[in-house]
Amino acid sequence: MKTANEFKEDRSRAGSAEESGGKPPRSIEYGPQPLDRIMVERGLKNHDLVAASKEGLTHKQVQKGRKGRRLTRNAQDKIAAALSEAVGERCAVELLFNYR
């Protein structure tokens, strides 16, 4: 049976994902998004989008979207639909996030 130190040594020898043939980790942080700027310009709060949503959007999803955490396409679509409802005009996902 291996000791704790032997396990640590094995992991350190394994190397990075690139060296082992796996995919490198994808970034989940993209910095403040255009969504945040649009919401600030229009005086909208996270709750305004949650209240306008017909698809079960959460405050946490909106906050992550504004700060630039990677969201699923489904969550991005929910935010775009809620923002469209809140402002009364169509808002394309491509204009709200600088990644997709």
N, C-alpha and C positions, 0 to 999 in steps of 0.2 A: 504494500500500500504506500502511495506517495505521501510525502509530508507537504505541508502548506508551502514551504520554500521551493520544493520541487515543482509544484503546480505553477508558482509565480515564474520560475525559470522557463518552463515550457511555454507559457504565454508570451514572455518577452522574446523568446526565440522565434515565435510564430511570425513576427513582423507585421507590417501593415496589410490592409486588405489588397492593395495594389500588388504587393510582392507575392501574396498567396493566390493571386489570380481572381480574387473577388472584385466587386465594384467598390470604388472609393465612396465614403459616405457623402451624401448629397447635403448641401447647406440647407438649413431650415430658417435662417435669418436673412432677410433681405432689406432691412432698414425701413424707415417710414415710407409708406406707400402713397400714391396719388389719392387713394380713398381718404386718407387722413386729411390731406389738404382740402379736398372738396368738402368734407364734413365741417371743417373749421370755417371755411369761407361762407358756408350756408348756415352756420350756427347750429348744426345738428349734434346731438349727443348720441351715444351708443343706444340708449333706451329708445330714441326716436326710430331707429332702424328696427329694433326688436319689436316695438309696438306696430310698426307698419308691415312687418313680415306676415305672410300667410303660410309660410313653410316651416315654421318652428325654428327660427333663428335665435341664438342665445347671445347674451352680452359677452360671453367669453369668446365666441367666434368673431364678433365684431371687433373686439379689442385686439385679438391676435391678427386680424386682417389689417387693422390700422398700423400696428407696430411692425408688420412685415414678417410675421411667422408664416411658414409655409402652410397653406390651407388646401384642402382637397378642392377639386373642381366643383363639386356639389356645394360646398360651403361658399365658394366664390360666387357661384350662380345665385345662391340664396341672398347674399349681401347685395349683389347687383339688383336683384328683383325688389328687395326691401328699399334700397336707396331710390329706385325708380318710383316706387309708391310714395315715398316720403317727399320727394321733390316735384312729383307730377310730370316728369319727363323721362324718357328712356336713357338708362346709363349702361353703357357697354362694359363688360368685364375687362376688356383689354385696356380701357381707360382708367380703371380703378386699381389695377395691380401691374407692377412692372415685371412680372413673371407669370408663367401659365403652365 
